[in-house]
Amino acid sequence: MNPIIEVKNFTKKYGDFIAVNNISFEVEEGSIFAFLGPNGAGKSTTINTLCTIFEKTSGTLLIDGKDITEQKSEARAAIGVVFQESTLDVKMTIEENLKMHCVFYNIPKKEVEERIQFVLKLVDLLDERKKIVGALSGGMKRRVEIARGLIHYPKVLFLDEPTTGLDPQTRAHIWEYILKLQKERNITIFLTTHYMEEAEICHKVAIIDGGVIVAYDTPYALKKKHTKDKAYITTKEPMALENVLSQYSLSYIKKEGYYRVEVEYLEPLLEVLSQHKEHITNIEIKKGTFNDVFLEITGKTIREEA
Ligand SMILES: Nc1ncnc2c1ncn2[C@@H]1O[C@H](COP(=O)(O)OP(=O)(O)OP(=O)(O)O)[C@@H](O)[C@H]1O
């Protein structure tokens, strides 16, 4: 696979303060990459530098092989950005907003109509093009932002918390478009999110904390490494259950009314329990979550609903 984003030994200082400290990572072309971290970790600093908005202090940052400092305009041409705060002109129609963006990107006049049709089709807004942006729902506005971010046909789309503040159904729709872009158009998606279930469906995740990358892997590998599955067992014969668990070296925590057993692999535990089911009145299994991963790695929970 081909890395489309390459960050090598990137450092960013604000005065004497080191906000990002010598980080390196790559994003594969055509993948969905999640960049996570608690507040103040260095996410915005890294993204704004990659998007050529901030100047780096040191290191090498390449987008589609273009150095973001030496070849700023080529790097810019390869990226689309959707910020958390809407930057649409609410008094104009969808179409007018898109046309204005075509002017910013010097898109030849004869290509404008074709591009507007293409991007609005991607986010299912072709029939709404004449509507005033101010009258649209939050989810529709986000779709217009995504369409606008794509109008110059970038290879990488940066999405800063694309679904924050949207209701679950609209969030699911936005994800349909994100997956469509990645699958059908091979566009690389670089996103930040504080919804852990969204991070979980990305191909790769990097977690930044205190200006350094503290984890970088697939969600599956991170969950495997950093979480345990839990079984909550209820019994009417505590002594017998404790004996069984001890016999198989399964450590447990006795709680009021139930026992909690944490295991790396569920299968051996289930095997043991099935052999001794006469001692068990109820069992509930909880798989490790990506929230557990984040907590284990950073010691913090990612902030809840905005
Ligand atoms: N212009 C600035 N001058 C000085 N310090 C800054 C500046 N911008 C950011 N910082 C500091 O750099 C660190 C990283 O900030 P950054 O905004 O990159 O974090 P973040 O991970 O995006 O956080 P959040 O999730 O809160 O947006 C923080 O300690 C922040 O206070």
PDBQT file of the ligand as one rigid body, heavy atoms in Angstrom, charges set to zero:
ROOT
HETATM    1  N1  LIG A 401      -1.557  29.389  19.537  1.00  0.00    +0.000 N 
HETATM    2  C1  LIG A 401      -1.160  28.717  20.613  1.00  0.00    +0.000 A 
HETATM    3  N2  LIG A 401      -0.292  29.249  21.488  1.00  0.00    +0.000 NA
HETATM    4  C2  LIG A 401       0.123  28.552  22.568  1.00  0.00    +0.000 A 
HETATM    5  N3  LIG A 401      -0.267  27.288  22.866  1.00  0.00    +0.000 NA
HETATM    6  C3  LIG A 401      -1.135  26.707  22.034  1.00  0.00    +0.000 A 
HETATM    7  C4  LIG A 401      -1.633  27.374  20.864  1.00  0.00    +0.000 A 
HETATM    8  N4  LIG A 401      -2.479  26.540  20.235  1.00  0.00    +0.000 NA
HETATM    9  C5  LIG A 401      -2.504  25.418  20.966  1.00  0.00    +0.000 A 
HETATM   10  N5  LIG A 401      -1.701  25.497  22.040  1.00  0.00    +0.000 N 
HETATM   11  C6  LIG A 401      -1.456  24.459  23.056  1.00  0.00    +0.000 C 
HETATM   12  O1  LIG A 401      -0.905  23.331  22.396  1.00  0.00    +0.000 OA
HETATM   13  C7  LIG A 401      -1.447  22.111  22.932  1.00  0.00    +0.000 C 
HETATM   14  C8  LIG A 401      -2.090  21.331  21.823  1.00  0.00    +0.000 C 
HETATM   15  O2  LIG A 401      -3.237  22.046  21.384  1.00  0.00    +0.000 OA
HETATM   16  P1  LIG A 401      -4.192  21.502  20.219  1.00  0.00    +0.000 P 
HETATM   17  O3  LIG A 401      -5.216  22.552  19.974  1.00  0.00    +0.000 OA
HETATM   18  O4  LIG A 401      -3.368  21.035  19.080  1.00  0.00    +0.000 OA
HETATM   19  O5  LIG A 401      -4.860  20.240  20.944  1.00  0.00    +0.000 OA
HETATM   20  P2  LIG A 401      -6.115  19.377  20.516  1.00  0.00    +0.000 P 
HETATM   21  O6  LIG A 401      -5.694  17.950  20.693  1.00  0.00    +0.000 OA
HETATM   22  O7  LIG A 401      -6.600  19.756  19.191  1.00  0.00    +0.000 OA
HETATM   23  O8  LIG A 401      -7.190  19.751  21.617  1.00  0.00    +0.000 OA
HETATM   24  P3  LIG A 401      -8.791  19.939  21.498  1.00  0.00    +0.000 P 
HETATM   25  O9  LIG A 401      -9.359  18.559  21.407  1.00  0.00    +0.000 OA
HETATM   26  O10 LIG A 401      -9.094  20.575  22.813  1.00  0.00    +0.000 OA
HETATM   27  O11 LIG A 401      -9.072  20.812  20.330  1.00  0.00    +0.000 OA
HETATM   28  C9  LIG A 401      -2.394  22.530  24.056  1.00  0.00    +0.000 C 
HETATM   29  O12 LIG A 401      -1.685  22.462  25.267  1.00  0.00    +0.000 OA
HETATM   30  C10 LIG A 401      -2.749  23.963  23.697  1.00  0.00    +0.000 C 
HETATM   31  O13 LIG A 401      -3.039  24.702  24.877  1.00  0.00    +0.000 OA
ENDROOT
TORSDOF 0
